[in-house]
Each structure stands twice: as structure tokens, then as C-alpha cells.
Amino acid sequence: MCRWLAYWGSPVRLTDVLYTPVHSLIDQSLHSKLGAETTNGDGFGIGWYDDGTDEPGVFHSTEPAWNDTNLREVSAHTTSPLFFAHIRAAIGSSVQQTNCHPFRHQRWLWMHNGFIDGLGDIKRELAFEVDPALWLNIKGTTDTELMFYLALTYGLEDDPPGAVARMIGFVEARGRAHGHQFPFQGTIATSDGDSLWAFRYSSAGRTRSLYFNRSVPQLRKMYPDRAVLREAADDARLVVSEPIGDLPGAWVEVPEATYGVVGKDREELLSFAPRTPA
């Protein structure tokens, strides 16, 4: 399974999040502790927002994240208030740049860790459900990109939780119709550049791991001598598939069947359930 990280808060340099911490995301590309595989070397991607453009930037590579000098160079010179990073362990689909997360459509970013069970049986049905106006934007062969465009079809831009619920509901309905009891497994992150949504759900109720950090002011009280916390912004929020750093108690596990949203003057953790679309 893949590993991913999403950041929202005051602008930070990407390298300070991706490389600097103990057991950083880059370290997890070789030494994951909670993933299905220890090594996640089938490519990576970053997506970031800044003030100068209408849509986020993306950078993808099929090189292993731990060995890519371009990623180190780009992240050392990129500052952002909201960014995604993803390291890939491929399941079935090819190792190619068009299959690397995060995926982008206009203002939106999307990434995922998990799989659709029985994808080969239902992929054609999923593809035909995508709005024809969006179809030509699909460049790769992953289930994740197909989920993204299904969610866009179901209204992601207006109602992210509702669109994701309908997308997963459709996947489950088609999967079960083909005899797959537990069709969906995964964690998802998506953003429009202002807010960040993160989802944890699986049909079997045993979803891949997902965590968010305790508030930075709270962590400073817990660890008053840690310099890294004095430098961190009060509003810094991280959502990760596997904890980074070395501070016990710094991370809170996202419960099963839950989604969270963080944005300006907004921070919520809410229950989540799929909906079969009409």
C-alpha cells in the first residue's frame, strides 16, 4: 500500500516536512512500519498551492522517492500553505508518471491509499459512469484516478463529502453485484486549495491507517523543550497515513468510517457512510 501526507496551515518549505522529521515520508518510502509493504518505490508525486496561479502545481516521477535528486531540489525551494505528497506501491497498474498521485483537475487535488477489489470486473461500468465531459481528462490506468473523476461527476466541487459518499456507494453497489463482498478499501485526501478533506473508510471496516497531529500549542505543552515545535506554526495541520517524527502522543488516529475537514475557521471530524447514487 502507498503512503501519503497532506499539510494545511501557514506556509512551510516542503523539504522541512518531507525530509527533516524522524521517520519522514521519504524515510517511509524505504522503511514503512504500518503499510502492507515496507518499501514504497513505484514513483511519487507532490501537489501544492501558491498565490500566483489558478491551479495547483504537480510534480511526478517514477523514480523511488528516496533516490530522486529533483524531488529534493524542488521541495527545498517550494513554500506552500497546502500541499499533498504521495509515495506509491503499485497494485496491478503500471509504474508510469500518469499513474502517480496526486491527480489534478483545475483547482482540485486528489490522492488515495487502498484498492477496489474486483476492479477488473467493474472497471468498464465505473468508466461509463464518468461524465463524458470529464472523460478525456483521464490519462492513467489507476483505480484512484477513476475514483477522482467519478467523484467529480457526482459533484465534488460543490459537496466533497456527498460526492465521495456517492462515488464509494456506486463502487460498492457494482462490486457486490459481481460477487465481491468488500469492494472498497482506502483513505482519500482531496482539496480545492482552501480546505482539505480526508476520508477513512473500507467496506470490511478494517481500513488502512490514517492520523492527524494534535494541535501545535497542545504539543508545545507536552514537549516544552523541543525546538521543532517552537518553529512550527500554531495552525499547522498534518494528515498522514503513518506518523512522522518521534514524539509519543503527537498523533491521533482517525476513526473508522470518518472524514475530517480543515480550513479557515473550520476544523471538524464527522462520521462517514457511502450513499448509492440515484
N, C-alpha and C positions, 0 to 999 in steps of 0.2 A: 504494500500500500504506500501511497505517497505521503509526504509531509508538507504542511503549509503553514503560513503565518500571515496575519493581517494586522496592520497598525493604523490607529486613528488618534490624532492629538496634535499638539504643537509640532511644527516641522522639525524633523530629525534627519540626520545624514543616514542613508540606508546602511552603510557599512557598520555603523555603530549598533545596529540591531541584528544584521545578518551574520556578522563575523565576530564581533567583540565579546559577547557573553560566553560564559562557560556553557558547553553543550548547545552551542548556537545552531541555527538551522543548517548552516554549512557543515558543521560537525555532524549533524544528524544525517546528512546525505551519505555518510560513511558508517555512522555508529548510532543508528536509531535504536531506542530502547522499547518503544511502545508500538512500533509498526509491525506489519506482518513480515517484513523483511528488514534486516539490519542495514542493508545498502540500498540507497535510492539514487541510482546513477543513470537513469534513462532520460536525461535532459532536465531543464529547469526553465523558469521564467519569472520575471518581475513585471509588475504593472504599477504605475504611480501617477498621481495627480499633482499638478502645479498650477500657478496662477496665470500662466501665459498661453494656455491652449484650451480649446473647447472639449477635447477628449484626452483621456489618459495616454501616457506613453507606455509602450510594452517593449520588452527585450527578451527574446527566447533563444535558447541554444540546445543542441542535442549533446553537448559535452557534459561530463559529470560536473556538478556544481563545485566540488572541492578542487577541481583542476582547471577552472576556466579563468584565465587572467583578465579577459574582457569584463566578466561579471565583477571582479574585484575593482577594476578600474572605474566602471560605470557607477557602482554603488558608492565608491569613495568620493564621487563628485556630483551626487544627486541628493537633494534635500526635498522632503515631501511631508505634508501633513496626513497623507492617507496613501498607503501602498500595500500591495499584495506580493508575496513571494511563494513559490511552489517548487518543490523538487519531486521528480517523477519516478515511480516504479511502475513500469507499463504492465498492463494486463491485456494481452491479446492484440491491441492496436500497435502500429509501427512506431519506432523511435524516429520521429521527424519533427521539424520545427512547428509545423501546423498542428501537431498534437500536443504541444507544450502549453500548459496553463501559465498565467490566467488568460482567458479568452476575452475579447473586447468587442463591443458593439456600441458605436457612438460614445456616450458618456459612461457606459456600463462596463464593469469588470466582473468576472465570474471564475471561480475555481472550485475544485471538488476533490475529495479523497474517498474512494469507495468503488462500487461497481453496480451494474444492473445484471442480475442473474438471469441467464437465458436470453441475453441480448440478441443473439443470432436469430432466435425465433420471433422476436417482436420488432427488430430494428426497422423493417420496412413500414410497419404500422406507425411507429413513432415518427419516422421521417415524413410520412404523408400527413401527419397531424400538424406539422410546422406550417405557419403562414407562408404561402408561395412568395409573398413579397420579401420574406426573410431568407428563403431557401438558398439563394446564390451566395449568401454571406458565409455559409458553412464551408470551411476549407480543409478540415481534417477528418479523421475517422473515429474519434473517441466518442464514448457514451456521454462524456461530460459536455462536450460542445453541443451535442444533440439535445441534452437536457436544457442547456442555456437557451437555445432557440425555441424550444417548447415553452419555457418559462416566459420568454419574450412574447410568444404567441398568446399566452394566457394573461398578459397584462403586467409583466414585471415592472415596467416603467411607471405604472400607476399604483400598484399594490403588490410589493415584493412578497410579503408572506402569503397572500392569497394565490399569487401566481406559482410560487414554489409548491404550495399545497396541492394545487390543481395538476401541476406537472408530475409530482410524485404519485398522486392519485391515479393519473392516466397510466403511468408506468406499472403501478401495482395491478390495475384492472386488466391490462393487456397481458402482463406476465402470468397472472393467476389463470387467465383464460387459456393459457398454453401449458398449464400444469406446474408452474413454478410457485411454490408456496410463499417464498420470501424474496420477492423480486428486487427490492431496493435496499441498498446499504450505502451510507455515506454521511459526510459532513460537507457543507457548502458554505462558501463566502461569496457575497456579491455587494456591489457598491455603485452609487451614481455620482461619486465624488464629494457628496455632502455627508451622507450617512453610510454606515457599514452594518450589514445584516449577516448573521452567521447561524446556521441550522445544524442540528444533530438529530438524525432520525434513521432508523432501519426497520424494515418490515418484521424482522425477527426480534426487535427490541434489544439487540446487542450491537450497538453502533460503535464505530471506530472512535477513538478518544478525541476529546476537544476540551480546551481550557481557556480561561481568561484570567488576566492578572488582577490581584487585589489593587485597590487604588494606591497611587504613589504616596500620598500623605499617610495612609494606613501602613504602608511598608516602611516608611521612614521611622514611624513609632516602633515598629517591630525590630528594625535594624538601624539604630541611630548612627552607627559608626561606618556604614557603608557609603563610600564616596559616590558610587554609581547612582545611588538614589538621590543624593543631593543635586546631581546634574540632571536627573530626569525631570520632565515637565509634570506638573500636578495632574494634567488631564490625559496623560499618556495611557492608551488602552491597547493591549495586545490580545489577539485571539490566536491560539496556536493548537496544532494537532498534537504537539508534545512539548512539555515545559522546557524553557531555556533558563540559563542561569543556575545558581547553586544556593538559592535561598529557600529553605523549607517553609512551607505555608504560604509561599508567594502566589500560588496558583489555585484557582477554584475550578473544579470540573463542571462543565456544562451538563445538566441532567439529560437523560434520555428524552426524546420527543419534545425538544425545547428549541426555541430560537431566541437570539438576542439581537438588539439593535442599539447602536451608539451613534450619536450625532450631537450637534449643537443644542445644549439644554435638553438632551434626551438620552436616557440610558435605561433600558428595560430588558427583562428576561421573562419570556412568556411561553406558555405551552404551545405545542405544535402538533397538528394532525393532518394527514392528507385529505384531499377532497376529490371525489370523482367529478370531472368536469361534465357539464351538460352536453 
